[in-house]
Amino acid sequence: SLAQGMSNADIAAALSIGEGTVKSHVNRILNKLDVSDRTQAVIVAVKRGIVSL
């Protein structure tokens, strides 16, 4: 998953979806959390209790 540092290709393979679909979802997550990169998204998600590491 994103929180585990997986690449888009790895996430796509794990979920049996296209890499483009993963990119789209990641971009939506970044926009909804109002952050500019994956690392910031994970930090915000952990702080908000959305994910745990």
Predicted model as a PDB file, atoms N, CA, C, CB and O in Angstrom, pLDDT in the B-factor column:
MODEL        1                                                                  
ATOM      1  N   SER A   1       0.833  -1.193   0.000  1.00 86.00           N  
ATOM      2  CA  SER A   1       0.000   0.000   0.000  1.00 86.00           C  
ATOM      3  C   SER A   1       0.870   1.247   0.000  1.00 86.00           C  
ATOM      4  CB  SER A   1      -0.943   0.004   1.209  1.00 86.00           C  
ATOM      5  O   SER A   1       2.091   1.167   0.131  1.00 86.00           O  
ATOM      6  N   LEU A   2       0.246   2.361  -0.144  1.00 88.00           N  
ATOM      7  CA  LEU A   2       0.950   3.639  -0.148  1.00 88.00           C  
ATOM      8  C   LEU A   2       1.715   3.838   1.156  1.00 88.00           C  
ATOM      9  CB  LEU A   2      -0.034   4.793  -0.368  1.00 88.00           C  
ATOM     10  O   LEU A   2       2.858   4.296   1.148  1.00 88.00           O  
ATOM     11  N   ALA A   3       1.085   3.496   2.269  1.00 89.00           N  
ATOM     12  CA  ALA A   3       1.712   3.677   3.584  1.00 89.00           C  
ATOM     13  C   ALA A   3       2.903   2.750   3.784  1.00 89.00           C  
ATOM     14  CB  ALA A   3       0.691   3.441   4.689  1.00 89.00           C  
ATOM     15  O   ALA A   3       3.771   3.024   4.613  1.00 89.00           O  
ATOM     16  N   GLN A   4       2.952   1.660   3.033  1.00 91.00           N  
ATOM     17  CA  GLN A   4       4.061   0.723   3.147  1.00 91.00           C  
ATOM     18  C   GLN A   4       5.171   1.035   2.158  1.00 91.00           C  
ATOM     19  CB  GLN A   4       3.571  -0.691   2.938  1.00 91.00           C  
ATOM     20  O   GLN A   4       6.158   0.303   2.089  1.00 91.00           O  
ATOM     21  N   GLY A   5       5.028   2.102   1.397  1.00 91.00           N  
ATOM     22  CA  GLY A   5       6.060   2.506   0.460  1.00 91.00           C  
ATOM     23  C   GLY A   5       6.048   1.751  -0.851  1.00 91.00           C  
ATOM     24  O   GLY A   5       7.038   1.770  -1.582  1.00 91.00           O  
ATOM     25  N   MET A   6       4.944   1.085  -1.162  1.00 95.00           N  
ATOM     26  CA  MET A   6       4.854   0.330  -2.409  1.00 95.00           C  
ATOM     27  C   MET A   6       4.772   1.279  -3.605  1.00 95.00           C  
ATOM     28  CB  MET A   6       3.631  -0.608  -2.384  1.00 95.00           C  
ATOM     29  O   MET A   6       4.206   2.368  -3.512  1.00 95.00           O  
ATOM     30  N   SER A   7       5.340   0.852  -4.717  1.00 95.00           N  
ATOM     31  CA  SER A   7       5.251   1.629  -5.954  1.00 95.00           C  
ATOM     32  C   SER A   7       3.857   1.473  -6.552  1.00 95.00           C  
ATOM     33  CB  SER A   7       6.337   1.181  -6.972  1.00 95.00           C  
ATOM     34  O   SER A   7       3.098   0.581  -6.173  1.00 95.00           O  
ATOM     35  N   ASN A   8       3.537   2.355  -7.491  1.00 96.00           N  
ATOM     36  CA  ASN A   8       2.249   2.240  -8.170  1.00 96.00           C  
ATOM     37  C   ASN A   8       2.120   0.880  -8.847  1.00 96.00           C  
ATOM     38  CB  ASN A   8       2.079   3.367  -9.201  1.00 96.00           C  
ATOM     39  O   ASN A   8       1.055   0.264  -8.814  1.00 96.00           O  
ATOM     40  N   ALA A   9       3.202   0.413  -9.459  1.00 97.00           N  
ATOM     41  CA  ALA A   9       3.177  -0.886 -10.145  1.00 97.00           C  
ATOM     42  C   ALA A   9       2.912  -2.019  -9.157  1.00 97.00           C  
ATOM     43  CB  ALA A   9       4.508  -1.132 -10.885  1.00 97.00           C  
ATOM     44  O   ALA A   9       2.150  -2.937  -9.457  1.00 97.00           O  
ATOM     45  N   ASP A  10       3.535  -1.960  -7.983  1.00 97.00           N  
ATOM     46  CA  ASP A  10       3.324  -2.995  -6.962  1.00 97.00           C  
ATOM     47  C   ASP A  10       1.892  -2.979  -6.438  1.00 97.00           C  
ATOM     48  CB  ASP A  10       4.304  -2.803  -5.799  1.00 97.00           C  
ATOM     49  O   ASP A  10       1.284  -4.032  -6.249  1.00 97.00           O  
ATOM     50  N   ILE A  11       1.358  -1.793  -6.205  1.00 96.00           N  
ATOM     51  CA  ILE A  11      -0.021  -1.668  -5.731  1.00 96.00           C  
ATOM     52  C   ILE A  11      -0.974  -2.205  -6.793  1.00 96.00           C  
ATOM     53  CB  ILE A  11      -0.359  -0.190  -5.389  1.00 96.00           C  
ATOM     54  O   ILE A  11      -1.917  -2.932  -6.481  1.00 96.00           O  
ATOM     55  N   ALA A  12      -0.720  -1.842  -8.050  1.00 97.00           N  
ATOM     56  CA  ALA A  12      -1.576  -2.305  -9.153  1.00 97.00           C  
ATOM     57  C   ALA A  12      -1.575  -3.827  -9.230  1.00 97.00           C  
ATOM     58  CB  ALA A  12      -1.105  -1.705 -10.498  1.00 97.00           C  
ATOM     59  O   ALA A  12      -2.627  -4.442  -9.397  1.00 97.00           O  
ATOM     60  N   ALA A  13      -0.408  -4.430  -9.109  1.00 97.00           N  
ATOM     61  CA  ALA A  13      -0.307  -5.891  -9.170  1.00 97.00           C  
ATOM     62  C   ALA A  13      -1.038  -6.533  -7.998  1.00 97.00           C  
ATOM     63  CB  ALA A  13       1.167  -6.331  -9.179  1.00 97.00           C  
ATOM     64  O   ALA A  13      -1.736  -7.531  -8.173  1.00 97.00           O  
ATOM     65  N   ALA A  14      -0.883  -5.969  -6.813  1.00 96.00           N  
ATOM     66  CA  ALA A  14      -1.517  -6.531  -5.615  1.00 96.00           C  
ATOM     67  C   ALA A  14      -3.043  -6.459  -5.699  1.00 96.00           C  
ATOM     68  CB  ALA A  14      -1.030  -5.794  -4.362  1.00 96.00           C  
ATOM     69  O   ALA A  14      -3.742  -7.331  -5.183  1.00 96.00           O  
ATOM     70  N   LEU A  15      -3.552  -5.415  -6.352  1.00 96.00           N  
ATOM     71  CA  LEU A  15      -5.000  -5.217  -6.438  1.00 96.00           C  
ATOM     72  C   LEU A  15      -5.583  -5.685  -7.763  1.00 96.00           C  
ATOM     73  CB  LEU A  15      -5.330  -3.762  -6.234  1.00 96.00           C  
ATOM     74  O   LEU A  15      -6.795  -5.609  -7.966  1.00 96.00           O  
ATOM     75  N   SER A  16      -4.746  -6.163  -8.656  1.00 97.00           N  
ATOM     76  CA  SER A  16      -5.170  -6.606  -9.994  1.00 97.00           C  
ATOM     77  C   SER A  16      -5.905  -5.503 -10.751  1.00 97.00           C  
ATOM     78  CB  SER A  16      -6.068  -7.839  -9.882  1.00 97.00           C  
ATOM     79  O   SER A  16      -6.960  -5.728 -11.343  1.00 97.00           O  
ATOM     80  N   ILE A  17      -5.318  -4.302 -10.715  1.00 98.00           N  
ATOM     81  CA  ILE A  17      -5.857  -3.165 -11.458  1.00 98.00           C  
ATOM     82  C   ILE A  17      -4.710  -2.538 -12.252  1.00 98.00           C  
ATOM     83  CB  ILE A  17      -6.528  -2.113 -10.494  1.00 98.00           C  
ATOM     84  O   ILE A  17      -3.548  -2.891 -12.049  1.00 98.00           O  
ATOM     85  N   GLY A  18      -5.026  -1.634 -13.131  1.00 97.00           N  
ATOM     86  CA  GLY A  18      -4.007  -0.986 -13.937  1.00 97.00           C  
ATOM     87  C   GLY A  18      -3.217   0.044 -13.158  1.00 97.00           C  
ATOM     88  O   GLY A  18      -3.710   0.645 -12.203  1.00 97.00           O  
ATOM     89  N   GLU A  19      -1.980   0.235 -13.586  1.00 97.00           N  
ATOM     90  CA  GLU A  19      -1.127   1.225 -12.925  1.00 97.00           C  
ATOM     91  C   GLU A  19      -1.706   2.633 -13.077  1.00 97.00           C  
ATOM     92  CB  GLU A  19       0.300   1.173 -13.501  1.00 97.00           C  
ATOM     93  O   GLU A  19      -1.576   3.455 -12.170  1.00 97.00           O  
ATOM     94  N   GLY A  20      -2.333   2.910 -14.197  1.00 97.00           N  
ATOM     95  CA  GLY A  20      -2.972   4.209 -14.401  1.00 97.00           C  
ATOM     96  C   GLY A  20      -4.084   4.461 -13.401  1.00 97.00           C  
ATOM     97  O   GLY A  20      -4.282   5.589 -12.948  1.00 97.00           O  
ATOM     98  N   THR A  21      -4.809   3.408 -13.060  1.00 98.00           N  
ATOM     99  CA  THR A  21      -5.869   3.519 -12.062  1.00 98.00           C  
ATOM    100  C   THR A  21      -5.272   3.862 -10.702  1.00 98.00           C  
ATOM    101  CB  THR A  21      -6.682   2.208 -11.979  1.00 98.00           C  
ATOM    102  O   THR A  21      -5.815   4.692  -9.973  1.00 98.00           O  
ATOM    103  N   VAL A  22      -4.173   3.233 -10.368  1.00 97.00           N  
ATOM    104  CA  VAL A  22      -3.501   3.529  -9.095  1.00 97.00           C  
ATOM    105  C   VAL A  22      -3.043   4.982  -9.083  1.00 97.00           C  
ATOM    106  CB  VAL A  22      -2.292   2.578  -8.869  1.00 97.00           C  
ATOM    107  O   VAL A  22      -3.233   5.686  -8.091  1.00 97.00           O  
ATOM    108  N   LYS A  23      -2.442   5.432 -10.179  1.00 97.00           N  
ATOM    109  CA  LYS A  23      -1.975   6.823 -10.254  1.00 97.00           C  
ATOM    110  C   LYS A  23      -3.137   7.788 -10.044  1.00 97.00           C  
ATOM    111  CB  LYS A  23      -1.293   7.097 -11.615  1.00 97.00           C  
ATOM    112  O   LYS A  23      -3.003   8.794  -9.348  1.00 97.00           O  
ATOM    113  N   SER A  24      -4.270   7.473 -10.649  1.00 97.00           N  
ATOM    114  CA  SER A  24      -5.448   8.315 -10.501  1.00 97.00           C  
ATOM    115  C   SER A  24      -5.907   8.373  -9.049  1.00 97.00           C  
ATOM    116  CB  SER A  24      -6.578   7.804 -11.388  1.00 97.00           C  
ATOM    117  O   SER A  24      -6.196   9.449  -8.525  1.00 97.00           O  
ATOM    118  N   HIS A  25      -5.972   7.215  -8.403  1.00 96.00           N  
ATOM    119  CA  HIS A  25      -6.385   7.175  -6.998  1.00 96.00           C  
ATOM    120  C   HIS A  25      -5.394   7.903  -6.099  1.00 96.00           C  
ATOM    121  CB  HIS A  25      -6.538   5.731  -6.534  1.00 96.00           C  
ATOM    122  O   HIS A  25      -5.797   8.627  -5.188  1.00 96.00           O  
ATOM    123  N   VAL A  26      -4.108   7.715  -6.348  1.00 96.00           N  
ATOM    124  CA  VAL A  26      -3.089   8.398  -5.541  1.00 96.00           C  
ATOM    125  C   VAL A  26      -3.238   9.906  -5.703  1.00 96.00           C  
ATOM    126  CB  VAL A  26      -1.657   7.944  -5.949  1.00 96.00           C  
ATOM    127  O   VAL A  26      -3.171  10.640  -4.717  1.00 96.00           O  
ATOM    128  N   ASN A  27      -3.436  10.375  -6.920  1.00 97.00           N  
ATOM    129  CA  ASN A  27      -3.612  11.818  -7.132  1.00 97.00           C  
ATOM    130  C   ASN A  27      -4.844  12.346  -6.407  1.00 97.00           C  
ATOM    131  CB  ASN A  27      -3.720  12.126  -8.626  1.00 97.00           C  
ATOM    132  O   ASN A  27      -4.816  13.448  -5.859  1.00 97.00           O  
ATOM    133  N   ARG A  28      -5.924  11.568  -6.399  1.00 96.00           N  
ATOM    134  CA  ARG A  28      -7.123  11.989  -5.665  1.00 96.00           C  
ATOM    135  C   ARG A  28      -6.847  12.061  -4.163  1.00 96.00           C  
ATOM    136  CB  ARG A  28      -8.291  11.021  -5.942  1.00 96.00           C  
ATOM    137  O   ARG A  28      -7.304  12.981  -3.484  1.00 96.00           O  
ATOM    138  N   ILE A  29      -6.102  11.090  -3.655  1.00 94.00           N  
ATOM    139  CA  ILE A  29      -5.736  11.096  -2.232  1.00 94.00           C  
ATOM    140  C   ILE A  29      -4.915  12.335  -1.900  1.00 94.00           C  
ATOM    141  CB  ILE A  29      -4.945   9.820  -1.864  1.00 94.00           C  
ATOM    142  O   ILE A  29      -5.177  13.010  -0.905  1.00 94.00           O  
ATOM    143  N   LEU A  30      -3.924  12.632  -2.734  1.00 96.00           N  
ATOM    144  CA  LEU A  30      -3.083  13.820  -2.501  1.00 96.00           C  
ATOM    145  C   LEU A  30      -3.931  15.082  -2.489  1.00 96.00           C  
ATOM    146  CB  LEU A  30      -1.983  13.934  -3.580  1.00 96.00           C  
ATOM    147  O   LEU A  30      -3.748  15.951  -1.636  1.00 96.00           O  
ATOM    148  N   ASN A  31      -4.862  15.183  -3.438  1.00 97.00           N  
ATOM    149  CA  ASN A  31      -5.726  16.369  -3.490  1.00 97.00           C  
ATOM    150  C   ASN A  31      -6.629  16.464  -2.273  1.00 97.00           C  
ATOM    151  CB  ASN A  31      -6.573  16.352  -4.755  1.00 97.00           C  
ATOM    152  O   ASN A  31      -6.776  17.542  -1.697  1.00 97.00           O  
ATOM    153  N   LYS A  32      -7.235  15.357  -1.871  1.00 94.00           N  
ATOM    154  CA  LYS A  32      -8.155  15.379  -0.733  1.00 94.00           C  
ATOM    155  C   LYS A  32      -7.440  15.701   0.573  1.00 94.00           C  
ATOM    156  CB  LYS A  32      -8.867  14.045  -0.610  1.00 94.00           C  
ATOM    157  O   LYS A  32      -8.006  16.352   1.451  1.00 94.00           O  
ATOM    158  N   LEU A  33      -6.199  15.246   0.699  1.00 93.00           N  
ATOM    159  CA  LEU A  33      -5.434  15.538   1.912  1.00 93.00           C  
ATOM    160  C   LEU A  33      -4.691  16.861   1.814  1.00 93.00           C  
ATOM    161  CB  LEU A  33      -4.449  14.419   2.190  1.00 93.00           C  
ATOM    162  O   LEU A  33      -4.056  17.293   2.776  1.00 93.00           O  
ATOM    163  N   ASP A  34      -4.768  17.505   0.654  1.00 95.00           N  
ATOM    164  CA  ASP A  34      -4.105  18.789   0.397  1.00 95.00           C  
ATOM    165  C   ASP A  34      -2.603  18.711   0.660  1.00 95.00           C  
ATOM    166  CB  ASP A  34      -4.724  19.887   1.262  1.00 95.00           C  
ATOM    167  O   ASP A  34      -2.034  19.536   1.375  1.00 95.00           O  
ATOM    168  N   VAL A  35      -1.981  17.700   0.063  1.00 97.00           N  
ATOM    169  CA  VAL A  35      -0.531  17.514   0.178  1.00 97.00           C  
ATOM    170  C   VAL A  35       0.054  17.372  -1.222  1.00 97.00           C  
ATOM    171  CB  VAL A  35      -0.185  16.263   1.056  1.00 97.00           C  
ATOM    172  O   VAL A  35      -0.675  17.186  -2.196  1.00 97.00           O  
ATOM    173  N   SER A  36       1.383  17.463  -1.311  1.00 97.00           N  
ATOM    174  CA  SER A  36       2.006  17.453  -2.629  1.00 97.00           C  
ATOM    175  C   SER A  36       2.736  16.158  -2.970  1.00 97.00           C  
ATOM    176  CB  SER A  36       2.957  18.585  -2.728  1.00 97.00           C  
ATOM    177  O   SER A  36       3.131  15.963  -4.119  1.00 97.00           O  
ATOM    178  N   ASP A  37       2.922  15.270  -1.996  1.00 96.00           N  
ATOM    179  CA  ASP A  37       3.589  14.010  -2.326  1.00 96.00           C  
ATOM    180  C   ASP A  37       3.123  12.880  -1.414  1.00 96.00           C  
ATOM    181  CB  ASP A  37       5.106  14.170  -2.223  1.00 96.00           C  
ATOM    182  O   ASP A  37       2.408  13.084  -0.433  1.00 96.00           O  
ATOM    183  N   ARG A  38       3.564  11.673  -1.788  1.00 95.00           N  
ATOM    184  CA  ARG A  38       3.133  10.458  -1.090  1.00 95.00           C  
ATOM    185  C   ARG A  38       3.560  10.455   0.378  1.00 95.00           C  
ATOM    186  CB  ARG A  38       3.696   9.227  -1.790  1.00 95.00           C  
ATOM    187  O   ARG A  38       2.802  10.022   1.246  1.00 95.00           O  
ATOM    188  N   THR A  39       4.754  10.931   0.649  1.00 95.00           N  
ATOM    189  CA  THR A  39       5.249  10.941   2.030  1.00 95.00           C  
ATOM    190  C   THR A  39       4.363  11.809   2.906  1.00 95.00           C  
ATOM    191  CB  THR A  39       6.702  11.443   2.085  1.00 95.00           C  
ATOM    192  O   THR A  39       3.986  11.408   4.007  1.00 95.00           O  
ATOM    193  N   GLN A  40       4.035  12.989   2.422  1.00 96.00           N  
ATOM    194  CA  GLN A  40       3.167  13.881   3.186  1.00 96.00           C  
ATOM    195  C   GLN A  40       1.794  13.253   3.380  1.00 96.00           C  
ATOM    196  CB  GLN A  40       3.034  15.241   2.484  1.00 96.00           C  
ATOM    197  O   GLN A  40       1.188  13.404   4.441  1.00 96.00           O  
ATOM    198  N   ALA A  41       1.301  12.553   2.372  1.00 95.00           N  
ATOM    199  CA  ALA A  41      -0.005  11.900   2.486  1.00 95.00           C  
ATOM    200  C   ALA A  41       0.012  10.867   3.608  1.00 95.00           C  
ATOM    201  CB  ALA A  41      -0.397  11.231   1.150  1.00 95.00           C  
ATOM    202  O   ALA A  41      -0.932  10.785   4.395  1.00 95.00           O  
ATOM    203  N   VAL A  42       1.070  10.090   3.682  1.00 94.00           N  
ATOM    204  CA  VAL A  42       1.169   9.072   4.731  1.00 94.00           C  
ATOM    205  C   VAL A  42       1.247   9.735   6.104  1.00 94.00           C  
ATOM    206  CB  VAL A  42       2.402   8.166   4.500  1.00 94.00           C  
ATOM    207  O   VAL A  42       0.604   9.281   7.050  1.00 94.00           O  
ATOM    208  N   ILE A  43       2.023  10.794   6.215  1.00 95.00           N  
ATOM    209  CA  ILE A  43       2.139  11.500   7.504  1.00 95.00           C  
ATOM    210  C   ILE A  43       0.784  12.017   7.956  1.00 95.00           C  
ATOM    211  CB  ILE A  43       3.141  12.672   7.400  1.00 95.00           C  
ATOM    212  O   ILE A  43       0.409  11.840   9.116  1.00 95.00           O  
ATOM    213  N   VAL A  44       0.043  12.653   7.056  1.00 95.00           N  
ATOM    214  CA  VAL A  44      -1.281  13.178   7.385  1.00 95.00           C  
ATOM    215  C   VAL A  44      -2.222  12.036   7.768  1.00 95.00           C  
ATOM    216  CB  VAL A  44      -1.861  13.980   6.197  1.00 95.00           C  
ATOM    217  O   VAL A  44      -2.971  12.141   8.739  1.00 95.00           O  
ATOM    218  N   ALA A  45      -2.180  10.955   7.006  1.00 93.00           N  
ATOM    219  CA  ALA A  45      -3.065   9.823   7.285  1.00 93.00           C  
ATOM    220  C   ALA A  45      -2.769   9.220   8.648  1.00 93.00           C  
ATOM    221  CB  ALA A  45      -2.927   8.756   6.201  1.00 93.00           C  
ATOM    222  O   ALA A  45      -3.696   8.844   9.365  1.00 93.00           O  
ATOM    223  N   VAL A  46      -1.510   9.120   9.018  1.00 94.00           N  
ATOM    224  CA  VAL A  46      -1.151   8.580  10.335  1.00 94.00           C  
ATOM    225  C   VAL A  46      -1.625   9.530  11.435  1.00 94.00           C  
ATOM    226  CB  VAL A  46       0.386   8.354  10.439  1.00 94.00           C  
ATOM    227  O   VAL A  46      -2.207   9.094  12.428  1.00 94.00           O  
ATOM    228  N   LYS A  47      -1.379  10.814  11.257  1.00 95.00           N  
ATOM    229  CA  LYS A  47      -1.800  11.804  12.251  1.00 95.00           C  
ATOM    230  C   LYS A  47      -3.308  11.814  12.455  1.00 95.00           C  
ATOM    231  CB  LYS A  47      -1.335  13.184  11.838  1.00 95.00           C  
ATOM    232  O   LYS A  47      -3.783  12.028  13.571  1.00 95.00           O  
ATOM    233  N   ARG A  48      -4.060  11.584  11.387  1.00 93.00           N  
ATOM    234  CA  ARG A  48      -5.520  11.589  11.468  1.00 93.00           C  
ATOM    235  C   ARG A  48      -6.091  10.236  11.874  1.00 93.00           C  
ATOM    236  CB  ARG A  48      -6.105  12.004  10.141  1.00 93.00           C  
ATOM    237  O   ARG A  48      -7.304  10.096  12.036  1.00 93.00           O  
ATOM    238  N   GLY A  49      -5.236   9.254  12.036  1.00 94.00           N  
ATOM    239  CA  GLY A  49      -5.690   7.933  12.438  1.00 94.00           C  
ATOM    240  C   GLY A  49      -6.316   7.124  11.311  1.00 94.00           C  
ATOM    241  O   GLY A  49      -7.008   6.136  11.558  1.00 94.00           O  
ATOM    242  N   ILE A  50      -6.069   7.547  10.064  1.00 90.00           N  
ATOM    243  CA  ILE A  50      -6.618   6.844   8.903  1.00 90.00           C  
ATOM    244  C   ILE A  50      -5.873   5.538   8.691  1.00 90.00           C  
ATOM    245  CB  ILE A  50      -6.535   7.723   7.636  1.00 90.00           C  
ATOM    246  O   ILE A  50      -6.480   4.528   8.332  1.00 90.00           O  
ATOM    247  N   VAL A  51      -4.566   5.547   8.910  1.00 89.00           N  
ATOM    248  CA  VAL A  51      -3.728   4.348   8.800  1.00 89.00           C  
ATOM    249  C   VAL A  51      -2.818   4.267  10.014  1.00 89.00           C  
ATOM    250  CB  VAL A  51      -2.892   4.362   7.486  1.00 89.00           C  
ATOM    251  O   VAL A  51      -2.582   5.263  10.697  1.00 89.00           O  
ATOM    252  N   SER A  52      -2.315   3.080  10.270  1.00 86.00           N  
ATOM    253  CA  SER A  52      -1.300   2.931  11.303  1.00 86.00           C  
ATOM    254  C   SER A  52      -0.137   2.173  10.693  1.00 86.00           C  
ATOM    255  CB  SER A  52      -1.860   2.195  12.566  1.00 86.00           C  
ATOM    256  O   SER A  52      -0.317   1.349   9.797  1.00 86.00           O  
ATOM    257  N   LEU A  53       1.032   2.456  11.179  1.00 82.00           N  
ATOM    258  CA  LEU A  53       2.239   1.811  10.636  1.00 82.00           C  
ATOM    259  C   LEU A  53       2.737   0.724  11.562  1.00 82.00           C  
ATOM    260  CB  LEU A  53       3.347   2.839  10.405  1.00 82.00           C  
ATOM    261  O   LEU A  53       3.740   0.075  11.268  1.00 82.00           O  
TER     262      LEU A  53                                                      
ENDMDL                                                                          
END                                                                             
